[in-house]
Amino acid sequence: MRILVTGSTGLLGKSLCPMLDSEGFQYWACNSKIFDVTNTKMVNEIMNKISLDFIIHLAGYTNIDQAEDNPELAYNVNQIGTRNIAHIAKKHNVPILYVSTDNVFDGKSDKPYKTTDATNPINVYGKSKLAGEREIIKATKKYYILRTSWLYGTGGYVDAMLTFSNFRKEISVVDDQIGCPTWADDVSKKIIEIIKENKPYGIYHVSSSGSASWSDFTKKIFELKKRNVEVTAIDKSDFPRPAMRPKYCVLDSENILPDWKSSLEQYLLSKN
C-alpha cells in the first residue's frame, strides 16, 4: 500500500511514521518544507506524478493562541490546504484520513461529545479545523475524520512539564478546563487499525478514556515521575490567553483507547 503522510514531522507524525515502517507500508512522509499543502499548483503537479492508495492528512496550523492573531494563515493551512489534499484524494479515488480536534465543540456540554453532536467552535483554530472537515466531506465520500483531544508525545506537553520540573518546584495550572489527555502512540495505532481493517468511512472520536483537568494531568505527570513539584490549581480567568478554550471538551470515544492514566504511565516508561 502506498500512503501519503502530510505533516510527518509533527507530534503525531513522529509517532505514526515509525509504526508504518514496522507494518511494512510504503509511504511518502512530507512536511511543509518539501510539500506546501496550501500551494494548489504545487500539490497538483506533485500528485500527478505519483500513485497513491491512501492519504493521511496530519498537516495543520495548531497553535491555538497564534491562530487568533493570524486567522488568515490558520484558514489557509487548515481549510485551503485540506481542500487541496481532499481534491487529490477524490481525483485518485483513494481514502483520506484527516485528524481534527475537540475544539470543534464549544465546551458547554455536561457530558462527553458524540460524533453526532452539533459543532460550535469558539476559537479560530476550532473554526478553521471544522472548515477543513467540511472541505473533506464536500469533496469525497471516502473519508475518515478523527477528532482527538489534548494530544501529547515526543516534544509535547508532558516533555515540557518534565523539563520545567528541572528548574522550578512550583507551577500554576488551570483547573477549570476538562478534556482527554491522549498519547500520540494510541492514536497512531488506531490509524493503522483503520487502514488495515478497512473500517467504515465517517467521523470518529479517538481519545483516551476518562477525563482530567490540566492540573489533574500535570499532577499525575509529576507523581508518576516522582518529581517534587507543587501544582497550584487556578481558574483560566487567572491566566488570560488570546484564544478562548472550551471549558468541557471530553470526547465520547466509546473506550476504544486505554484510560489516560494508564497511557501516560506507558509513555513515561517508554522514555526511561
C-alpha beads as a LAMMPS data file, in Angstrom:
LAMMPS data file: protein, C-alpha beads

272 atoms
271 bonds

1 atom types
1 bond types

-500.0 500.0 xlo xhi
-500.0 500.0 ylo yhi
-500.0 500.0 zlo zhi

Masses

1 110.0

Atoms # bond

1 1 1 0.000 0.000 0.000
2 1 1 1.296 3.449 -0.989
3 1 1 0.432 6.134 1.545
4 1 1 0.957 9.893 1.559
5 1 1 1.524 11.319 5.057
6 1 1 1.381 15.104 5.324
7 1 1 2.688 16.843 8.441
8 1 1 5.016 13.926 9.123
9 1 1 7.333 15.908 11.398
10 1 1 4.546 16.987 13.751
11 1 1 3.836 15.373 17.090
12 1 1 1.518 12.709 15.674
13 1 1 3.614 12.161 12.547
14 1 1 6.691 11.383 14.651
15 1 1 4.723 8.629 16.336
16 1 1 2.882 7.288 13.284
17 1 1 5.659 7.026 10.706
18 1 1 7.814 4.523 12.666
19 1 1 4.708 2.382 13.107
20 1 1 4.022 2.491 9.368
21 1 1 7.619 1.324 8.921
22 1 1 7.162 -1.596 11.279
23 1 1 3.965 -2.603 9.460
24 1 1 5.793 -2.642 6.139
25 1 1 3.766 0.103 4.473
26 1 1 5.273 2.060 1.609
27 1 1 4.731 5.705 2.422
28 1 1 5.853 9.167 1.474
29 1 1 6.383 11.299 4.592
30 1 1 6.405 15.011 3.894
31 1 1 6.334 18.298 5.767
32 1 1 5.706 21.925 4.841
33 1 1 9.309 22.441 3.702
34 1 1 9.003 19.916 0.890
35 1 1 5.237 19.822 0.371
36 1 1 3.261 23.014 0.963
37 1 1 -0.353 21.865 1.125
38 1 1 -1.553 25.457 0.644
39 1 1 0.157 25.730 -2.753
40 1 1 -2.552 24.344 -5.014
41 1 1 -0.399 24.340 -8.144
42 1 1 2.474 22.509 -6.480
43 1 1 0.159 19.987 -4.854
44 1 1 -1.433 19.120 -8.201
45 1 1 1.909 18.928 -10.026
46 1 1 3.353 16.518 -7.472
47 1 1 0.230 14.407 -7.152
48 1 1 0.010 13.951 -10.923
49 1 1 3.410 12.249 -10.818
50 1 1 2.801 9.657 -8.122
51 1 1 0.400 6.814 -7.468
52 1 1 -1.409 6.517 -4.139
53 1 1 -3.654 4.114 -2.255
54 1 1 -4.322 6.179 0.885
55 1 1 -3.774 9.684 2.288
56 1 1 -3.158 10.518 5.948
57 1 1 -3.519 14.270 6.317
58 1 1 -1.837 15.410 9.533
59 1 1 -0.588 18.822 8.364
60 1 1 -2.243 21.665 10.213
61 1 1 -1.870 25.007 11.903
62 1 1 -2.221 24.009 15.559
63 1 1 -1.119 26.991 17.644
64 1 1 -4.438 27.928 19.221
65 1 1 -3.379 31.322 20.553
66 1 1 -1.447 32.448 17.492
67 1 1 -4.399 31.495 15.292
68 1 1 -6.351 34.354 16.898
69 1 1 -3.731 36.825 15.634
70 1 1 -3.224 35.040 12.311
71 1 1 -6.659 33.808 11.226
72 1 1 -5.808 34.030 7.514
73 1 1 -2.833 31.728 7.999
74 1 1 -4.852 29.296 10.128
75 1 1 -7.602 29.059 7.496
76 1 1 -5.070 28.848 4.676
77 1 1 -3.484 25.748 6.207
78 1 1 -6.449 24.107 7.903
79 1 1 -9.114 24.801 5.278
80 1 1 -7.462 25.570 1.926
81 1 1 -4.635 23.083 2.477
82 1 1 -7.132 20.415 3.453
83 1 1 -9.290 21.230 0.439
84 1 1 -6.270 20.694 -1.829
85 1 1 -5.472 17.320 -0.301
86 1 1 -9.140 16.266 -0.354
87 1 1 -9.350 17.038 -4.067
88 1 1 -6.300 14.857 -4.659
89 1 1 -7.990 12.035 -2.751
90 1 1 -11.061 12.447 -4.932
91 1 1 -9.027 12.609 -8.141
92 1 1 -7.151 9.414 -7.328
93 1 1 -10.258 7.823 -5.799
94 1 1 -8.423 6.918 -2.584
95 1 1 -9.478 7.225 1.070
96 1 1 -8.322 10.215 3.093
97 1 1 -7.862 10.277 6.868
98 1 1 -7.931 13.715 8.474
99 1 1 -7.041 14.379 12.104
100 1 1 -9.262 17.041 13.641
101 1 1 -9.818 18.362 17.148
102 1 1 -12.114 18.574 20.155
103 1 1 -12.067 22.342 19.605
104 1 1 -14.848 21.991 17.033
105 1 1 -17.159 21.969 20.092
106 1 1 -17.984 24.923 22.349
107 1 1 -17.442 23.098 25.649
108 1 1 -20.894 23.911 27.029
109 1 1 -21.951 20.282 27.339
110 1 1 -22.063 18.423 30.632
111 1 1 -21.464 15.014 29.069
112 1 1 -18.943 13.614 26.571
113 1 1 -19.443 14.754 22.990
114 1 1 -20.622 12.179 20.473
115 1 1 -19.703 12.319 16.793
116 1 1 -23.306 13.241 16.030
117 1 1 -23.416 16.244 18.382
118 1 1 -23.661 19.720 16.904
119 1 1 -20.368 21.553 16.426
120 1 1 -19.903 25.153 17.521
121 1 1 -16.219 26.186 17.781
122 1 1 -15.383 29.241 19.882
123 1 1 -11.866 29.967 18.620
124 1 1 -10.229 30.467 15.224
125 1 1 -8.326 27.202 15.477
126 1 1 -11.503 25.184 16.017
127 1 1 -13.368 27.067 13.298
128 1 1 -10.577 26.501 10.767
129 1 1 -10.317 22.791 11.595
130 1 1 -14.085 22.410 11.252
131 1 1 -13.837 24.162 7.890
132 1 1 -11.269 21.513 6.943
133 1 1 -13.659 18.747 7.964
134 1 1 -16.340 20.240 5.742
135 1 1 -13.981 20.504 2.770
136 1 1 -13.296 16.785 3.028
137 1 1 -16.949 15.824 3.394
138 1 1 -17.789 18.018 0.392
139 1 1 -15.032 16.559 -1.781
140 1 1 -15.321 12.826 -1.202
141 1 1 -17.285 10.054 0.461
142 1 1 -14.132 8.052 1.166
143 1 1 -13.049 9.828 4.323
144 1 1 -12.129 9.218 7.941
145 1 1 -12.250 12.247 10.219
146 1 1 -10.569 11.529 13.548
147 1 1 -11.173 14.065 16.302
148 1 1 -8.749 13.788 19.166
149 1 1 -8.007 15.696 22.356
150 1 1 -5.025 17.077 24.308
151 1 1 -2.514 15.136 22.259
152 1 1 0.918 14.544 23.788
153 1 1 4.064 12.733 22.710
154 1 1 7.702 13.456 21.995
155 1 1 8.266 17.179 22.356
156 1 1 4.749 17.851 23.641
157 1 1 3.172 18.949 26.920
158 1 1 4.412 16.093 29.078
159 1 1 8.012 16.582 27.982
160 1 1 7.693 20.323 28.571
161 1 1 6.484 19.747 32.132
162 1 1 9.328 17.346 32.860
163 1 1 11.834 19.897 31.599
164 1 1 10.124 22.567 33.709
165 1 1 10.496 20.394 36.807
166 1 1 14.280 20.513 36.422
167 1 1 14.282 24.248 37.085
168 1 1 11.306 25.034 39.334
169 1 1 9.429 23.365 42.153
170 1 1 6.053 25.023 41.776
171 1 1 3.694 25.734 38.908
172 1 1 0.170 27.111 38.469
173 1 1 -2.089 25.191 36.069
174 1 1 -5.713 25.804 35.087
175 1 1 -8.225 23.519 36.729
176 1 1 -11.472 24.546 35.036
177 1 1 -10.823 23.068 31.592
178 1 1 -11.690 19.388 31.260
179 1 1 -10.560 17.132 28.425
180 1 1 -8.958 13.824 27.482
181 1 1 -5.137 13.698 27.618
182 1 1 -4.279 11.395 24.707
183 1 1 -0.992 9.678 23.807
184 1 1 0.021 10.041 20.154
185 1 1 1.038 6.358 20.035
186 1 1 -2.509 5.284 20.911
187 1 1 -3.933 7.418 18.104
188 1 1 -1.300 6.121 15.676
189 1 1 -2.241 2.519 16.473
190 1 1 -5.875 3.342 15.818
191 1 1 -4.998 4.932 12.464
192 1 1 -3.152 1.792 11.400
193 1 1 -6.071 -0.346 12.567
194 1 1 -8.449 1.719 10.434
195 1 1 -6.233 1.268 7.368
196 1 1 -5.676 -2.466 7.833
197 1 1 -9.273 -3.342 8.689
198 1 1 -10.994 -1.064 6.167
199 1 1 -13.207 0.464 8.842
200 1 1 -16.437 2.149 7.705
201 1 1 -15.974 5.716 6.481
202 1 1 -17.116 8.539 8.712
203 1 1 -16.278 10.622 11.763
204 1 1 -14.545 9.015 14.750
205 1 1 -13.708 10.316 18.211
206 1 1 -10.310 8.950 19.160
207 1 1 -9.105 9.985 22.590
208 1 1 -8.149 8.327 25.843
209 1 1 -10.830 7.010 28.153
210 1 1 -11.643 9.090 31.204
211 1 1 -11.146 12.815 31.663
212 1 1 -8.996 15.280 33.563
213 1 1 -8.328 18.949 34.100
214 1 1 -4.964 20.362 33.094
215 1 1 -3.949 20.470 36.757
216 1 1 -5.013 16.810 37.251
217 1 1 -2.963 15.856 34.211
218 1 1 0.080 17.811 35.353
219 1 1 -0.052 16.434 38.899
220 1 1 -0.166 12.881 37.537
221 1 1 2.911 13.538 35.365
222 1 1 4.948 14.613 38.383
223 1 1 3.512 11.871 40.576
224 1 1 4.466 9.106 38.140
225 1 1 7.958 10.539 37.643
226 1 1 8.344 11.195 41.382
227 1 1 9.105 14.858 40.787
228 1 1 8.661 17.097 43.818
229 1 1 6.742 19.911 42.132
230 1 1 3.812 21.699 43.753
231 1 1 0.921 22.214 41.316
232 1 1 -1.457 25.052 42.191
233 1 1 -4.874 24.837 40.541
234 1 1 -6.182 28.131 39.145
235 1 1 -9.122 29.300 37.040
236 1 1 -8.463 30.103 33.401
237 1 1 -9.587 33.671 34.164
238 1 1 -6.439 33.951 36.279
239 1 1 -4.352 33.035 33.258
240 1 1 -5.792 35.008 30.317
241 1 1 -4.789 33.892 26.823
242 1 1 -5.685 35.209 23.354
243 1 1 -7.921 32.262 22.422
244 1 1 -10.983 31.052 24.269
245 1 1 -10.865 27.370 25.228
246 1 1 -13.823 25.010 25.544
247 1 1 -14.475 24.531 29.254
248 1 1 -15.582 20.902 28.914
249 1 1 -14.376 19.054 25.855
250 1 1 -14.456 15.368 26.671
251 1 1 -14.982 13.213 23.583
252 1 1 -17.125 10.086 23.709
253 1 1 -14.687 7.597 22.195
254 1 1 -16.603 4.537 23.417
255 1 1 -13.486 3.407 25.302
256 1 1 -11.603 2.495 22.138
257 1 1 -8.363 3.735 23.748
258 1 1 -6.961 2.972 27.221
259 1 1 -7.560 5.175 30.245
260 1 1 -5.445 8.331 30.125
261 1 1 -3.594 7.494 33.357
262 1 1 -2.563 4.093 32.022
263 1 1 -1.343 5.539 28.718
264 1 1 0.539 8.333 30.464
265 1 1 2.338 5.764 32.596
266 1 1 3.262 3.764 29.489
267 1 1 4.521 6.892 27.756
268 1 1 6.718 7.828 30.709
269 1 1 8.062 4.260 30.928
270 1 1 8.936 4.407 27.219
271 1 1 11.157 7.399 27.900
272 1 1 13.286 5.668 30.554

Bonds

1 1 1 2
2 1 2 3
3 1 3 4
4 1 4 5
5 1 5 6
6 1 6 7
7 1 7 8
8 1 8 9
9 1 9 10
10 1 10 11
11 1 11 12
12 1 12 13
13 1 13 14
14 1 14 15
15 1 15 16
16 1 16 17
17 1 17 18
18 1 18 19
19 1 19 20
20 1 20 21
21 1 21 22
22 1 22 23
23 1 23 24
24 1 24 25
25 1 25 26
26 1 26 27
27 1 27 28
28 1 28 29
29 1 29 30
30 1 30 31
31 1 31 32
32 1 32 33
33 1 33 34
34 1 34 35
35 1 35 36
36 1 36 37
37 1 37 38
38 1 38 39
39 1 39 40
40 1 40 41
41 1 41 42
42 1 42 43
43 1 43 44
44 1 44 45
45 1 45 46
46 1 46 47
47 1 47 48
48 1 48 49
49 1 49 50
50 1 50 51
51 1 51 52
52 1 52 53
53 1 53 54
54 1 54 55
55 1 55 56
56 1 56 57
57 1 57 58
58 1 58 59
59 1 59 60
60 1 60 61
61 1 61 62
62 1 62 63
63 1 63 64
64 1 64 65
65 1 65 66
66 1 66 67
67 1 67 68
68 1 68 69
69 1 69 70
70 1 70 71
71 1 71 72
72 1 72 73
73 1 73 74
74 1 74 75
75 1 75 76
76 1 76 77
77 1 77 78
78 1 78 79
79 1 79 80
80 1 80 81
81 1 81 82
82 1 82 83
83 1 83 84
84 1 84 85
85 1 85 86
86 1 86 87
87 1 87 88
88 1 88 89
89 1 89 90
90 1 90 91
91 1 91 92
92 1 92 93
93 1 93 94
94 1 94 95
95 1 95 96
96 1 96 97
97 1 97 98
98 1 98 99
99 1 99 100
100 1 100 101
101 1 101 102
102 1 102 103
103 1 103 104
104 1 104 105
105 1 105 106
106 1 106 107
107 1 107 108
108 1 108 109
109 1 109 110
110 1 110 111
111 1 111 112
112 1 112 113
113 1 113 114
114 1 114 115
115 1 115 116
116 1 116 117
117 1 117 118
118 1 118 119
119 1 119 120
120 1 120 121
121 1 121 122
122 1 122 123
123 1 123 124
124 1 124 125
125 1 125 126
126 1 126 127
127 1 127 128
128 1 128 129
129 1 129 130
130 1 130 131
131 1 131 132
132 1 132 133
133 1 133 134
134 1 134 135
135 1 135 136
136 1 136 137
137 1 137 138
138 1 138 139
139 1 139 140
140 1 140 141
141 1 141 142
142 1 142 143
143 1 143 144
144 1 144 145
145 1 145 146
146 1 146 147
147 1 147 148
148 1 148 149
149 1 149 150
150 1 150 151
151 1 151 152
152 1 152 153
153 1 153 154
154 1 154 155
155 1 155 156
156 1 156 157
157 1 157 158
158 1 158 159
159 1 159 160
160 1 160 161
161 1 161 162
162 1 162 163
163 1 163 164
164 1 164 165
165 1 165 166
166 1 166 167
167 1 167 168
168 1 168 169
169 1 169 170
170 1 170 171
171 1 171 172
172 1 172 173
173 1 173 174
174 1 174 175
175 1 175 176
176 1 176 177
177 1 177 178
178 1 178 179
179 1 179 180
180 1 180 181
181 1 181 182
182 1 182 183
183 1 183 184
184 1 184 185
185 1 185 186
186 1 186 187
187 1 187 188
188 1 188 189
189 1 189 190
190 1 190 191
191 1 191 192
192 1 192 193
193 1 193 194
194 1 194 195
195 1 195 196
196 1 196 197
197 1 197 198
198 1 198 199
199 1 199 200
200 1 200 201
201 1 201 202
202 1 202 203
203 1 203 204
204 1 204 205
205 1 205 206
206 1 206 207
207 1 207 208
208 1 208 209
209 1 209 210
210 1 210 211
211 1 211 212
212 1 212 213
213 1 213 214
214 1 214 215
215 1 215 216
216 1 216 217
217 1 217 218
218 1 218 219
219 1 219 220
220 1 220 221
221 1 221 222
222 1 222 223
223 1 223 224
224 1 224 225
225 1 225 226
226 1 226 227
227 1 227 228
228 1 228 229
229 1 229 230
230 1 230 231
231 1 231 232
232 1 232 233
233 1 233 234
234 1 234 235
235 1 235 236
236 1 236 237
237 1 237 238
238 1 238 239
239 1 239 240
240 1 240 241
241 1 241 242
242 1 242 243
243 1 243 244
244 1 244 245
245 1 245 246
246 1 246 247
247 1 247 248
248 1 248 249
249 1 249 250
250 1 250 251
251 1 251 252
252 1 252 253
253 1 253 254
254 1 254 255
255 1 255 256
256 1 256 257
257 1 257 258
258 1 258 259
259 1 259 260
260 1 260 261
261 1 261 262
262 1 262 263
263 1 263 264
264 1 264 265
265 1 265 266
266 1 266 267
267 1 267 268
268 1 268 269
269 1 269 270
270 1 270 271
271 1 271 272
